[in-house]
Amino acid sequence: MSGLRQRSRVVAISGGCGDIGQATGRRLLREGFRVILLDRAPQDAISSDLSGNEGLTYLYCDVTSNESVDSAFQKAVEIHGSLDVAIANAGMVANEPFLELDETNLRSTMEVNFFGAFRLAQRAARLMVKQPASEHGVRGKILFTGSWVQDMPFPLGTSYIASKAAVKMMAMVMAQELASEGVRVNLLAPGIVFAGLSKRLHDADPEFRDRVAAAIPLNEMQSAESVADAYAFLCSSDSDYMTGSSLLVDGGATLVKRS
Ligand SMILES: NC(=O)c1ccc[n+]([C@@H]2O[C@H](COP(=O)([O-])OP(=O)(O)OC[C@H]3O[C@@H](n4cnc5c(N)ncnc54)[C@H](O)[C@@H]3O)[C@@H](O)[C@H]2O)c1
């Protein structure tokens, strides 16, 4: 991770107060980044070990609102002057059988997971194309939290899976269009994480963890820290030659365990 330590770079993470957002923020602070956690959740959702860190900034940001995203970006630039990495990570899930799928839930899932990611990514890209390039020609990096289900069906998941599949294709088109502008665009696809959205499913059904772990070839749910580790790589200059990629870190979940 040598590239991470060259200078204090700035990363903004939407959904930054969530479990994966905070784990990623914690890891990137250790790597010497200045970290901006963007969330519609209040600042006191940030754990105490993080909130006192001088490299950390919290900014209110609701990704369903253009005004809110604009305002957060304006403040971020006022505070830090530039933005090296933007991670579109805010997300929600509403699982339901297809026959009963409520169009309102489908729309709100797309609004947060897809349109929210779009809003963040477009603001970041517009800012980054005007920044000076690094020695590898990089003006900025835009990353998305996808999911292992972005490429495969899973029961009850229509809204969530469709939103993540849409994000993946948007990321690829962006990567193609922005390559010549020096903006790298990649996606991290975690598996089933014992944190955040899936942890809440576990809390509602304590057997969920064992049932899910039994379906994962590596036999255990993923930690938020393993997602953060992969983000540390994608944020570093070690990934400068990557664009348009989806980095799958899922314990083999997509292989589908057969025994
Ligand atoms: N937990 C998992 O198993 C898992 C697996 C793969 C991918 N993911 C993805 O990881 C990302 C983070 O999820 P998590 O598991 O940490 O869940 P989480 O609920 O802990 O975090 C999600 C965060 O997004 C924020 N958010 C929701 N709507 C928002 C909005 N309109 N504007 C701004 N912020 C908003 C929430 O306040 C929350 O802090 C999501 O994109 C999710 O789809 C999670």
The ligand as an ORCA input file, in Angstrom:
! r2SCAN-3c Opt
* xyz 0 1
  N     -24.355     -6.056      4.547
  C     -24.217     -6.810      3.479
  O     -24.346     -8.047      3.540
  C     -23.863     -6.212      2.138
  C     -23.428     -7.088      1.131
  C     -23.105     -6.549     -0.119
  C     -23.234     -5.195     -0.329
  N     -23.671     -4.374      0.667
  C     -23.785     -2.960      0.368
  O     -22.957     -2.241      1.248
  C     -23.457     -0.898      1.368
  C     -23.474     -0.499      2.833
  O     -24.397     -1.334      3.505
  P     -24.227     -1.817      5.032
  O     -24.376     -3.294      5.030
  O     -23.054     -1.163      5.655
  O     -25.592     -1.261      5.646
  P     -25.862     -0.105      6.708
  O     -27.336     -0.036      6.836
  O     -25.042     -0.345      7.932
  O     -25.308      1.171      5.951
  C     -26.047      1.834      4.969
  C     -25.905      3.322      5.211
  O     -26.531      4.002      4.128
  C     -27.197      5.113      4.685
  N     -28.247      5.583      3.794
  C     -29.397      4.957      3.456
  N     -30.134      5.759      2.667
  C     -29.426      6.891      2.500
  C     -29.648      8.087      1.791
  N     -30.791      8.311      1.127
  N     -28.688      9.051      1.812
  C     -27.532      8.849      2.508
  N     -27.285      7.758      3.226
  C     -28.220      6.783      3.214
  C     -27.753      4.628      6.014
  O     -28.068      5.713      6.882
  C     -26.599      3.773      6.507
  O     -25.696      4.529      7.312
  C     -24.822     -0.892      0.681
  O     -24.697     -0.333     -0.613
  C     -25.165     -2.371      0.580
  O     -26.026     -2.650     -0.487
  C     -23.971     -4.854      1.903
*
